[in-house]
Amino acid sequence: MCHFFGVNGARCGLDIARMMLSGATAVEITSVIMAGEFAVITEVIEELDNYLSVKNLTVEEIISVAADRLQTYDDQSAHPDCWKNFVPAETISEDNEAK
């Protein structure tokens, strides 16, 4: 089994959960500890523990859940006009309409 480590950017328990959902088996939080001192460790662990409790899951159960659900573009359903939800309506001209 390959092990992946989450580095660079984890600042809270939810960031740790995201990295683990993506496949990390370990996550470093050096920057947040250096910025907030050692008390941050307890806060991060409590937030991760709370997330797991709400979801009724263990750390082992979340590793790679998101990565295991990865699909190719061919496997995903098409949403050709979805982009229109993210731009002001007045910026959409007839030339930009999906056909």
Secondary structure as UniProt FT lines:
FT   STRAND          4..6
FT   HELIX           13..21
FT   TURN            22..23
FT   STRAND          24..27
FT   HELIX           30..36
FT   HELIX           39..55
FT   HELIX           59..62
FT   TURN            63..64
FT   HELIX           65..68
FT   HELIX           73..75
FT   TURN            80..81
FT   HELIX           82..86
FT   HELIX           89..91
FT   HELIX           94..96
//
